[in-house]
Amino acid sequence: KVEAPARTAEPAQPGAAVSDQPLPTLEELLPIHGDAARGKELVMGRAQCASCHLFAGQGKSVGPDLTGIGSKLDRTRLFEAILNPSAAISFGYEAWKIQTLDGQVLMGFVVGEGDPVVLIDAQAEQRMIPAESIEVRQRQNTSLMPEISQANLSPQDLADIVEFLASQPVPQ
């Protein structure tokens, strides 16, 4: 059965360390000058953005391709998307929670309807779920993108990442 959207979803990376520092505000972040080269290192490394997003062909195709994102979103909106990933979820990237009759719980994006239902999870694994085995299917109101507090990034790190995103070339 399909249920109404849930208000929360499990974290995309259960057990990830959560910083005890409050998230910086936009007012704190906007004046910080970022370094795009350092931002790329963070995106491809410690911040783990490339484990779900593509950047000019580098990374994985789980979440939206962020190549050219700087031509669509200004620095303010880039910071907002990082600080609050559930505020505006791109079409096709709505998270679904599927519970099977045997108690298995899967989270991801539904990319194929019918029998089987095809789900892509946060590890980019494609799951084929027989329709008759689905007990509950619930659209989530939260993004699969982990909360930024789990990444333990400094305000300077965030500014560097936004500078890198803003500098992404527009796809040809």
C-alpha positions as CSV (number, residue, x, y, z in Angstrom):
1,K,0.0,0.0,0.0
2,V,1.1,3.6,-0.6
3,E,1.0,5.8,2.4
4,A,1.0,9.6,2.8
5,P,4.5,11.2,2.9
6,A,6.4,10.8,6.1
7,R,7.7,13.8,8.0
8,T,11.2,12.3,8.5
9,A,13.5,9.8,7.1
10,E,16.4,7.8,8.6
11,P,19.8,9.5,8.0
12,A,21.4,8.5,4.8
13,Q,24.5,7.4,6.7
14,P,23.4,5.9,10.0
15,G,26.0,6.2,12.7
16,A,27.8,9.1,11.1
17,A,29.4,11.6,13.5
18,V,27.3,14.6,14.1
19,S,29.0,17.9,15.0
20,D,28.0,19.5,18.3
21,Q,28.6,22.9,16.7
22,P,25.5,24.8,15.5
23,L,25.3,25.2,11.8
24,P,26.5,28.6,10.6
25,T,23.9,31.1,9.4
26,L,23.8,32.5,5.9
27,E,24.8,35.9,7.3
28,E,27.9,34.2,8.7
29,L,28.7,32.3,5.5
30,L,28.1,34.9,2.7
31,P,31.0,37.2,3.6
32,I,33.5,34.4,3.6
33,H,35.6,34.2,0.4
34,G,35.9,30.6,-0.8
35,D,38.8,28.8,-2.7
36,A,37.4,26.8,-5.6
37,A,40.4,24.5,-5.8
38,R,40.2,23.6,-2.1
39,G,36.4,23.2,-2.5
40,K,37.0,20.7,-5.3
41,E,39.3,18.7,-3.0
42,L,36.6,18.7,-0.3
43,V,33.8,17.7,-2.7
44,M,35.8,14.8,-4.1
45,G,37.3,13.8,-0.7
46,R,36.3,14.5,2.9
47,A,32.9,16.1,2.3
48,Q,32.0,13.1,0.2
49,C,29.7,15.1,-2.2
50,A,31.0,13.1,-5.2
51,S,29.8,9.8,-3.6
52,C,26.3,10.9,-4.8
53,H,26.7,13.8,-7.3
54,L,28.4,14.2,-10.6
55,F,30.7,17.1,-11.3
56,A,31.8,17.4,-15.0
57,G,31.7,13.6,-15.2
58,Q,33.5,12.9,-11.9
59,G,31.6,11.2,-9.0
60,K,28.5,9.1,-8.9
61,S,25.1,9.6,-10.4
62,V,22.8,9.1,-7.3
63,G,21.7,12.6,-6.7
64,P,21.3,15.4,-9.2
65,D,24.3,16.2,-11.5
66,L,25.8,19.4,-10.2
67,T,27.8,20.3,-13.3
68,G,26.9,23.9,-14.1
69,I,24.9,24.4,-10.9
70,G,26.5,27.8,-10.4
71,S,24.7,29.0,-13.6
72,K,21.3,28.1,-12.0
73,L,21.8,29.0,-8.3
74,D,23.6,32.0,-6.8
75,R,25.9,31.7,-3.7
76,T,23.0,32.3,-1.3
77,R,20.9,29.5,-2.9
78,L,23.9,27.1,-3.0
79,F,24.5,27.7,0.7
80,E,20.8,27.1,1.4
81,A,20.8,23.9,-0.6
82,I,23.7,22.6,1.5
83,L,22.4,23.7,4.9
84,N,18.9,22.6,4.3
85,P,18.8,19.9,1.6
86,S,15.2,19.0,2.2
87,A,13.9,22.5,1.6
88,A,13.8,22.1,-2.2
89,I,14.1,18.5,-3.5
90,S,14.7,18.2,-7.3
91,F,12.0,16.5,-9.3
92,G,12.8,12.8,-9.6
93,Y,14.9,12.8,-6.4
94,E,12.1,12.4,-3.9
95,A,13.0,9.7,-1.4
96,W,10.8,6.7,-0.9
97,K,10.8,4.2,2.0
98,I,9.7,0.8,1.0
99,Q,9.1,-2.0,3.5
100,T,8.7,-5.5,2.2
101,L,6.5,-8.2,3.6
102,D,9.7,-9.9,5.1
103,G,10.5,-6.7,7.1
104,Q,13.2,-5.3,4.9
105,V,13.3,-1.5,4.8
106,L,14.8,0.2,1.7
107,M,15.3,3.9,1.0
108,G,16.0,5.5,-2.3
109,F,14.6,7.0,-5.5
110,V,12.0,5.1,-7.5
111,V,13.3,5.0,-11.1
112,G,10.9,2.3,-12.4
113,E,7.3,1.7,-11.7
114,G,5.4,-1.6,-12.3
115,D,6.6,-5.1,-11.4
116,P,9.3,-5.0,-10.3
117,V,9.6,-1.5,-8.7
118,V,13.1,-0.3,-9.4
119,L,14.8,1.7,-6.6
120,I,18.2,3.4,-6.6
121,D,19.6,3.6,-3.0
122,A,22.1,6.0,-1.5
123,Q,25.0,3.8,-2.5
124,A,23.9,3.9,-6.2
125,E,22.7,0.3,-6.0
126,Q,19.8,-0.6,-8.2
127,R,17.2,-2.7,-6.3
128,M,14.5,-4.7,-8.1
129,I,11.6,-5.2,-5.7
130,P,8.7,-7.5,-6.7
131,A,5.5,-5.4,-6.4
132,E,3.7,-8.2,-4.6
133,S,6.4,-8.2,-1.8
134,I,5.9,-4.5,-0.9
135,E,3.9,-4.0,2.3
136,V,4.4,-0.3,2.7
137,R,5.6,2.4,0.2
138,Q,5.9,5.8,1.7
139,R,7.2,9.0,0.0
140,Q,9.5,10.9,2.4
141,N,9.6,14.7,2.8
142,T,13.3,14.7,3.5
143,S,16.2,14.5,1.2
144,L,18.5,11.5,1.1
145,M,21.4,14.0,1.3
146,P,22.9,13.7,4.7
147,E,22.6,16.7,7.0
148,I,25.6,18.9,6.8
149,S,26.2,18.5,10.5
150,Q,27.3,14.9,9.8
151,A,30.2,16.1,7.7
152,N,32.0,18.2,10.4
153,L,32.8,21.0,7.9
154,S,33.9,24.4,9.0
155,P,32.3,27.6,7.7
156,Q,35.5,28.1,5.5
157,D,35.0,24.5,4.2
158,L,31.4,25.4,3.2
159,A,32.5,28.6,1.5
160,D,35.2,26.7,-0.4
161,I,32.6,24.1,-1.6
162,V,30.2,26.8,-2.7
163,E,33.0,28.6,-4.6
164,F,33.7,25.3,-6.4
165,L,30.0,24.7,-7.2
166,A,29.7,28.3,-8.4
167,S,32.6,27.8,-10.7
168,Q,31.3,24.6,-12.3
169,P,31.3,24.8,-16.1
170,V,27.9,24.7,-17.9
171,P,27.5,21.3,-19.6
172,Q,27.9,21.4,-23.4
